[in-house]
């Protein structure tokens, strides 16, 4: 039988293995990337299907279409020509635009002119040179850069993102242009930010390293602080261009002592709902199946309610639930799975036939050489964690009264006391700890999660298990992936929600049960929430499950903040449960650490987001 005809049978065998009783506490799951959505100043490229042909949509000698269109009609003709070159996809049209730009410089074009982003013609020259790899184009860009320098361009002009032209080459492989700029006195806006801070304060530089560190810690935005930011529009490795504007919104309060759901009086630094400006510092699709797609974002400004901007110097620390990795601010995509020798194919094939050998997933990837969509696509609504790396001061402090607090009366305390603390497997083995209570109707509960970008999970079946396997094999996701069965008093959950991005291994999820009785005429629900962070297997390699973040209080606060931020929750309260275990384990042996508190979330009428316009719903491709 040909290999191709065996694939469905082998997938079915794997599905039965995963769907069986021994599949572990947490069934594996995840979501697909969202199709590009129309955003301000953005014209998304055609969406490619997640198939073997996906990596061949654009010919090898062409760039992918640009995702962002900018209106530079009111700037100089020179900048317009250089901008047009960055939007061309073929070699000859790019060279034609560059030839026109070179002639404009020779004819006396104003090389000191800037666009609405504070960028000079040198910025736009560097943008185009950073991601192009064809020798003729690189040589043409280098000639224009040299020409601009000779005609007096302001080489260290910083744009509104606090970046000089050299900053946009920090992650680019075009060393010739880097050398040209440095030889002519180019500096980095990021590197000089430290001096900007002390000049902003009193103009005196500290004389010791210890004094510098101490002064930096007094900054409003001090090195080491983190911010939770949600993208307002999509970014791509293949469709974004160096210099593209990016915008996000802060979702979690930043206090002087760090991120917290509530700040002590006078210690609020950044309120949720605050806009953050960023730009694409570098973007490049994978040049071949052995290389990774790359994306670098530069978060540069806090935008206050009155429109003023305060400088922000931050790096991307993590992309929530992403299959991509972040290394020194650079987001790196995945490598195409492939088999290098006949021997490895045979070994992997054996693993497929005998799952106990532990080669199941690797076998499918190697034998069939599945081509997956590897390019980075972060849709609107993607959550990132960014970290401040240079000190800066805020020009103003925006007021925020905090999330509304729900009063806890005697009846509500009694409901918390009576609520179950643990949930159990179908064979009555203790598992997750309950950590959230909701007050409201089922319609309000479903709407609250739906409007916050969550999805209801599919029931665990042969069909959903097959989808889970395919998602694992393809390095993709499964938006409505199932969870394993856990019960309270023998009853399965009434509702299960999950929120994920583009990988099978990571997701936020919560199981919810309806409690007996009501509170002030409202239904009461109890939930157990955990964050899946990886896939793990049993020793025999035949049982698959998710490994969870042991600090389950993070997931509790993530969910209550997500609903409060979206405006579907109206208030919250944290109530102590003295008898709740502070350290325990779930049914698969994962450690659970908690302070034992239960978060009560009051649901309100469904309405538009009170802080931010709703993001496009995450959907499978």
C-alpha positions in Angstrom: 0.0 0.0 0.0 1.5 3.4 -0.9 2.4 5.7 2.0 -0.2 8.3 1.1 -3.0 5.8 1.5 -1.8 4.7 4.9 -1.9 8.2 6.4 -5.7 8.3 7.3 -5.4 4.9 9.0 -2.4 5.9 11.0 -4.0 9.2 12.0 -7.0 7.3 13.1 -4.9 5.0 15.2 -3.2 8.0 16.8 -6.6 9.6 17.4 -7.8 6.5 19.2 -4.7 6.6 21.4 -5.3 10.2 22.3 -9.1 9.9 22.8 -8.8 6.8 25.1 -9.3 6.7 28.8 -5.5 7.1 29.5 -5.2 10.4 27.6 -4.2 12.3 30.8 -5.9 15.0 32.8 -5.7 17.8 30.2 -6.5 16.9 26.6 -4.2 18.5 24.1 -5.5 21.5 22.1 -4.9 24.9 20.5 -6.0 27.4 17.9 -5.1 28.4 14.3 -3.9 31.8 13.4 -6.6 34.3 12.6 -7.1 35.5 9.0 -5.7 39.0 8.5 -8.3 41.7 9.5 -8.8 45.1 8.0 -7.2 47.6 10.3 -6.4 51.3 10.2 -3.9 52.0 7.4 -3.8 48.3 6.6 -4.7 46.4 3.5 -4.2 42.7 4.3 -2.6 40.4 1.7 -4.6 37.5 0.3 -4.8 34.8 2.9 -3.1 31.5 2.0 -4.6 28.2 3.0 -2.7 26.1 5.6 -1.7 23.4 3.1 1.4 22.0 1.5 1.2 24.7 -1.1 1.1 27.5 1.5 4.8 28.1 1.4 4.8 28.5 -2.4 2.2 31.2 -2.8 4.8 33.9 -3.7 7.5 33.1 -6.3 11.0 32.8 -4.9 12.2 35.9 -6.8 9.5 38.1 -5.3 8.6 39.7 -2.0 5.2 39.1 -0.5 2.7 42.0 -0.7 3.0 44.6 2.0 0.3 44.5 4.7 0.4 48.3 5.4 -0.3 51.2 3.1 0.8 54.6 4.3 -0.3 58.0 3.0 2.9 60.0 2.3 1.4 62.2 -0.4 2.1 65.3 1.6 5.8 64.6 2.0 8.8 65.3 -0.3 8.9 63.5 -3.8 12.2 61.9 -2.7 10.6 60.2 0.3 7.6 59.2 -1.8 9.8 57.4 -4.3 11.7 55.6 -1.6 8.5 54.6 0.1 7.1 53.2 -3.2 10.3 51.1 -3.5 9.5 49.4 -0.2 6.0 48.5 -1.5 7.2 46.9 -4.7 7.6 43.1 -4.8 9.7 42.4 -7.9 13.4 43.3 -8.4 13.1 45.5 -11.5 10.3 47.8 -10.2 12.3 48.2 -7.0 15.4 49.2 -9.0 13.3 51.6 -11.2 12.0 53.4 -8.1 15.5 53.6 -6.7 16.9 55.0 -9.9 14.2 57.7 -9.8 15.1 58.6 -6.2 18.8 58.8 -7.1 18.1 61.2 -9.9 16.0 63.4 -7.5 19.0 63.6 -5.1 21.3 64.5 -7.9 18.9 67.3 -9.0 18.9 68.9 -5.6 16.1 67.2 -3.6 15.6 68.4 0.0 17.4 65.6 1.9 16.5 67.2 5.3 12.8 66.8 4.7 10.8 64.4 7.0 7.5 62.7 6.9 4.7 62.6 9.5 6.7 60.0 11.4 9.8 62.2 11.7 11.6 60.1 9.2 14.2 61.3 6.6 15.0 59.8 3.2 17.8 57.9 4.9 15.3 56.2 7.2 13.3 55.0 4.1 16.5 54.0 2.4 17.4 51.8 5.3 13.9 50.3 5.5 14.1 49.0 2.0 17.7 47.7 2.4 17.0 45.9 5.6 14.9 42.9 4.3 16.0 42.8 0.6 18.6 40.1 -0.2 19.2 40.6 -3.9 22.7 42.0 -4.6 21.6 44.5 -7.2 19.0 46.0 -4.8 21.5 46.1 -1.9 24.1 47.9 -4.0 21.5 50.4 -5.2 20.3 51.2 -1.7 23.9 51.5 -0.5 24.6 54.0 -3.3 21.6 56.1 -2.3 22.6 56.0 1.4 26.1 57.3 0.5 24.6 59.9 -1.8 22.3 61.2 1.0 25.2 61.4 3.4 27.3 63.4 1.0 24.4 65.8 0.4 24.0 66.5 4.2 21.2 64.2 5.4 20.7 64.3 9.2 22.2 60.9 9.8 21.2 60.7 13.5 17.8 62.1 13.2 15.4 60.2 15.5 11.8 59.4 14.3 8.8 59.5 16.5 9.7 56.0 17.6 13.0 57.3 19.0 15.0 55.4 16.3 17.7 56.6 14.1 18.4 55.0 10.7 21.1 52.8 12.3 18.5 51.3 14.7 16.6 49.8 11.8 19.7 47.8 10.8 20.4 46.2 14.2 18.8 42.9 13.1 19.5 43.1 9.4 22.2 41.1 7.7 23.2 44.0 5.4 26.5 44.8 7.1 27.9 46.9 4.2 25.3 49.6 4.9 25.8 49.3 8.6 29.5 49.9 8.1 28.8 52.9 5.8 26.6 54.6 8.5 29.0 53.9 11.3 32.0 55.2 9.4 30.0 58.5 8.9 29.2 58.9 12.6 25.9 57.2 12.9 24.6 56.4 16.4 21.7 54.4 17.8 18.7 56.1 19.5 18.3 53.1 21.7 21.8 53.3 22.9 21.7 57.1 23.6 18.3 56.7 25.5 20.2 56.3 28.8 21.7 59.7 28.4 18.4 61.3 27.3 16.9 60.2 30.7 19.6 61.9 32.8 19.4 65.1 30.6 15.7 65.1 31.1 16.2 64.9 34.9 18.9 67.4 35.7 21.6 67.2 33.0 24.1 65.5 35.4 25.5 62.1 34.7 26.1 59.9 37.7 29.8 59.2 38.4 29.4 55.5 39.4 27.5 52.5 38.1 25.7 52.1 41.4 24.5 55.7 41.3 23.3 55.2 37.7 21.3 52.1 38.7 19.8 53.9 41.7 18.7 56.8 39.6 17.3 54.6 37.0 15.1 52.8 39.5 13.5 56.2 40.4 12.2 56.6 36.8 8.5 56.3 36.1 9.3 53.5 33.7 12.2 51.7 35.3 14.3 48.9 33.7 12.8 45.5 34.5 9.2 46.6 34.7 6.8 44.7 32.5 3.7 45.7 30.6 0.9 43.5 29.2 0.0 44.8 25.7 -2.6 43.6 23.2 -2.1 44.2 19.5 -4.7 46.4 17.8 -3.8 45.2 14.4 -2.0 42.2 12.8 1.7 41.9 12.2 3.5 39.4 9.9 6.9 38.1 9.1 6.3 38.0 5.3 3.8 40.9 4.8 5.0 43.5 7.3 7.8 45.9 6.2 10.5 47.5 8.3 9.1 50.8 9.6 5.5 49.8 9.6 3.5 51.5 12.4 2.1 49.1 15.1 -0.3 50.0 17.9 -1.2 48.1 21.1 -3.2 48.7 24.2 -2.2 48.1 27.8 -4.5 45.5 29.4 -3.1 45.2 32.9 -2.5 47.9 35.4 1.2 48.8 36.0 1.9 49.9 39.5 5.2 51.4 40.9 6.0 47.9 42.3 5.1 46.1 39.1 2.0 44.7 37.4 -0.9 44.0 39.7 -4.7 43.8 39.4 -5.0 46.8 41.9 -2.5 49.6 42.7 -2.1 51.2 46.2 -3.1 54.9 46.3 -0.7 57.0 44.3 1.3 54.1 42.8 -0.5 53.8 39.5 2.0 54.3 36.6 0.1 53.1 33.5 -3.6 52.4 33.4 -5.3 49.6 31.3 -6.6 51.1 28.1 -3.5 53.2 27.5 -2.3 53.1 23.9 1.3 52.1 23.1 3.0 52.9 19.8 5.4 50.6 18.2 7.1 50.0 14.8 8.4 47.0 12.9 12.2 47.1 13.4 12.7 44.1 11.2 10.6 41.5 9.3 11.7 38.7 7.0 10.0 35.6 5.8 11.9 32.3 6.0 14.2 32.1 3.0 14.2 28.3 3.0 12.9 25.3 5.0 16.0 25.3 7.1 15.7 28.9 8.3 13.3 30.6 10.6 11.0 33.6 9.8 11.9 36.6 11.8 10.1 39.6 13.3 11.3 42.4 15.6 8.9 44.9 17.1 10.0 48.1 18.8 7.6 49.5 21.5 8.5 53.2 21.7 5.8 55.5 23.1 3.2 55.7 25.7 0.2 57.7 24.3 -1.6 59.6 27.0 -5.3 60.5 27.0 -4.6 64.0 25.8 -2.5 62.8 22.9 0.9 63.6 24.2 3.6 60.9 24.0 6.1 59.7 26.6 9.2 57.7 25.5 9.2 54.0 26.1 12.2 51.8 25.6 11.0 48.2 25.8 11.7 44.7 24.3 9.3 41.9 23.6 9.7 39.3 26.4 6.9 36.8 25.4 4.0 36.3 23.0 1.2 34.7 24.9 0.4 31.1 23.7 2.6 31.4 20.7 4.6 28.6 19.0 7.3 31.2 18.2 10.2 31.8 20.5 11.6 35.2 21.6 15.3 35.7 21.8 16.8 39.0 22.7 13.7 40.9 21.4 13.7 38.9 18.2 10.6 36.7 17.5 11.7 33.6 15.7 9.4 31.3 13.8 9.6 27.5 13.5 11.7 25.4 11.1 10.1 23.2 8.5 10.1 19.6 9.7 11.9 17.3 7.3 13.6 13.9 7.0 17.3 13.9 6.0 17.9 10.2 5.4 16.1 7.0 4.4 17.1 5.6 7.8 15.4 8.3 9.7 12.3 7.9 7.6 12.2 4.1 8.4 12.8 4.7 12.1 10.1 7.3 12.3 7.7 5.1 10.3 8.3 2.3 12.9 7.3 4.8 15.6 4.0 5.5 13.8 3.1 1.8 13.6 4.1 1.3 17.3 3.2 4.4 19.4 4.9 2.9 22.4 8.2 3.6 20.7 7.5 7.3 21.2 8.0 8.4 17.6 4.4 9.0 16.7 4.3 12.7 16.0 7.9 12.9 14.7 7.1 10.0 12.5 4.2 11.6 10.8 6.2 14.8 10.2 9.2 13.0 8.8 7.6 10.4 6.7 5.1 12.6 5.0 7.3 15.7 4.9 4.2 17.8 5.8 4.6 21.4 4.7 3.2 23.8 7.3 2.5 27.5 7.4 5.6 28.6 9.3 5.4 32.4 8.8 4.7 34.5 11.8 1.1 35.9 11.9 0.0 37.6 15.1 -3.6 38.8 14.6 -5.3 41.7 16.3 -5.9 40.6 19.9 -2.6 38.9 20.3 -1.2 39.5 23.8 2.5 40.3 24.4 4.6 40.9 27.5 7.1 43.7 27.0 9.9 44.7 29.4 11.3 48.2 30.0 15.1 48.2 29.3 15.9 51.9 29.5 14.6 54.4 32.1 12.3 57.2 31.0 9.9 59.7 32.7 6.2 60.1 31.8 5.1 63.6 30.7 1.8 63.2 32.4 0.0 60.7 34.6 -3.4 59.5 33.4 -6.1 59.1 36.1 -7.8 55.7 36.6 -10.0 54.7 39.5 -9.2 51.0 39.3 -11.5 48.1 38.6 -14.8 48.3 40.5 -14.7 46.2 43.7 -17.7 43.9 44.5 -18.9 44.2 48.1 -18.8 40.8 49.9 -21.7 40.4 52.3 -22.6 37.4 54.6 -24.6 35.6 51.9 -21.8 35.8 49.4 -19.3 34.6 52.0 -21.6 31.6 52.7 -21.6 30.8 49.0 -17.8 30.8 48.8 -17.6 28.6 51.9 -20.1 26.1 50.5 -18.4 26.0 47.0 -16.3 23.0 46.1 -12.6 23.5 46.3 -11.4 20.6 44.1 -12.6 19.0 40.9 -12.2 15.3 40.1 -11.5 12.8 37.3 -14.1 10.4 36.3 -12.5 7.8 38.6 -12.7 10.2 41.5 -9.1 11.3 41.6 -8.6 14.9 42.8 -7.4 17.3 40.2 -7.6 21.0 39.6 -8.5 23.6 42.3 -11.5 25.9 41.8 -10.4 29.5 41.6 -13.2 31.6 40.1 -16.9 32.3 40.8 -19.2 34.1 38.4 -22.5 35.9 39.1 -24.9 36.1 36.2 -27.0 34.2 33.7 -25.7 31.6 31.3 -26.3 34.0 28.4 -24.1 36.7 30.2 -21.4 34.1 30.9 -21.2 32.9 27.3 -21.3 36.5 26.0 -18.6 37.6 28.5 -16.1 35.0 27.3 -17.1 35.2 23.6 -16.7 39.0 23.5 -13.3 38.7 25.3 -12.0 36.4 22.5 -12.6 33.0 24.1 -14.1 29.9 22.4 -16.2 27.1 23.7 -14.3 23.8 23.5 -15.5 20.8 21.5 -16.5 17.7 23.3 -13.9 14.9 23.5 -14.5 12.5 20.7 -12.8 10.6 17.9 -13.3 13.6 15.5 -11.9 16.2 17.9 -9.0 13.9 18.8 -8.2 13.6 15.1 -8.2 17.4 14.7 -5.9 17.6 17.8 -3.4 15.1 16.2 -3.4 17.1 12.9 -2.8 20.3 14.7 0.2 18.7 16.5 1.6 17.3 13.3 1.3 20.6 11.4 2.6 22.7 14.2 -0.6 24.7 14.1 -3.6 25.0 16.4 -7.2 24.0 17.1 -9.4 26.9 18.3 -12.1 24.7 19.8 -9.9 21.8 21.0 -11.4 19.6 23.7 -10.4 19.2 27.3 -10.4 16.0 29.4 -13.4 15.2 31.5 -13.3 16.6 35.1 -16.3 16.6 37.4 -17.8 18.1 40.5 -20.0 15.6 42.4 -19.8 13.4 39.4 -21.2 16.1 37.1 -19.3 17.2 34.0 -18.8 21.0 33.4 -21.7 22.9 32.0 -19.4 25.2 30.0 -15.7 25.0 28.9 -13.9 28.0 27.4 -10.4 28.3 26.0 -8.2 31.1 24.5 -5.2 30.3 22.3 -3.1 31.5 19.4 -1.2 29.4 16.9 0.2 26.3 18.7 -1.2 23.0 19.9 0.8 23.2 23.2 -0.4 26.4 24.9 -3.8 27.8 25.9 -5.8 29.4 28.6 -8.8 27.3 29.6 -11.5 27.1 32.2 -14.2 24.5 33.1 -17.4 26.0 34.7 -20.2 24.3 36.7 -23.5 25.9 37.7 -23.9 26.0 41.5 -27.2 25.4 43.4 -29.0 28.5 44.6 -28.7 32.1 43.5 -27.2 35.4 44.8 -29.6 38.4 44.7 -31.6 36.6 42.0 -28.5 35.8 39.9 -27.1 32.4 39.0 -23.9 31.3 40.6 -21.1 29.5 38.7 -17.9 27.9 39.9 -14.8 27.5 37.7 -11.4 25.8 37.6 -8.9 27.6 35.4 -5.4 26.6 34.4 -2.9 27.7 31.8 -1.5 25.0 29.5 2.2 25.8 28.7 3.5 22.6 27.0 2.7 19.0 26.0 4.0 16.2 28.1 3.9 12.4 27.8 3.8 9.5 30.2 6.9 7.3 30.5 5.5 4.8 28.1 5.0 7.6 25.5 1.4 6.5 25.0 -0.5 9.0 27.2 -0.4 12.7 26.1 -1.5 15.6 28.3 -0.8 19.3 28.8 1.7 20.5 31.4 0.3 23.5 33.2 1.7 26.6 34.9 1.9 25.6 38.5 1.1 29.1 39.7 -2.6 28.9 39.1 -3.3 32.3 40.7 -1.9 33.9 37.5 -4.6 32.2 35.4 -7.2 33.4 37.9 -6.1 37.0 37.6 -5.7 36.7 33.9 -9.3 35.7 33.4 -10.8 38.2 35.8 -8.7 41.0 34.2 -9.6 39.9 30.7 -13.3 40.1 31.4 -12.9 43.4 33.2 -10.8 44.9 30.4 -13.3 43.8 27.8 -16.2 45.4 29.8 -18.2 42.2 30.1 -17.5 42.1 33.9 -18.6 45.0 36.1 -16.8 44.2 39.4 -14.7 41.6 41.2 -13.7 40.5 44.7 -11.1 38.2 46.2 -12.2 36.1 49.1 -10.0 34.0 51.4 -10.7 30.3 51.7 -8.7 29.1 54.8 -9.3 25.4 54.1 -8.1 25.5 50.4 -4.7 23.7 49.9 -1.8 26.1 49.2 0.3 23.3 47.6 -1.1 20.2 45.9 -1.1 18.4 42.5 -3.6 17.7 39.7 -4.5 14.2 38.4 -1.4 14.0 36.1 1.0 15.0 38.9 1.5 18.7 37.9 2.2 20.8 41.0 -0.4 23.5 41.9 0.6 26.5 44.0 -2.1 29.0 45.2 -2.9 31.5 47.9 -6.3 29.7 48.1 -8.4 32.8 47.3 -11.5 32.6 45.2 -12.1 35.4 42.7 -15.7 36.5 42.4 -16.5 38.1 39.0 -19.8 40.0 38.6 -21.1 39.9 35.0 -22.8 42.8 33.4 -25.0 43.3 30.4 -23.2 42.6 27.1 -21.9 45.8 25.6 -19.0 47.1 23.5 -15.6 47.2 25.1 -15.4 50.1 27.5 -11.7 50.6 27.0 -10.9 49.5 23.4 -12.9 48.7 20.2 -13.5 44.9 19.9 -10.8 43.0 18.1 -11.6 40.6 15.3 -12.6 37.2 16.6 -9.9 34.6 16.5 -10.9 31.9 14.0 -9.2 28.8 12.6 -7.8 29.1 9.1 
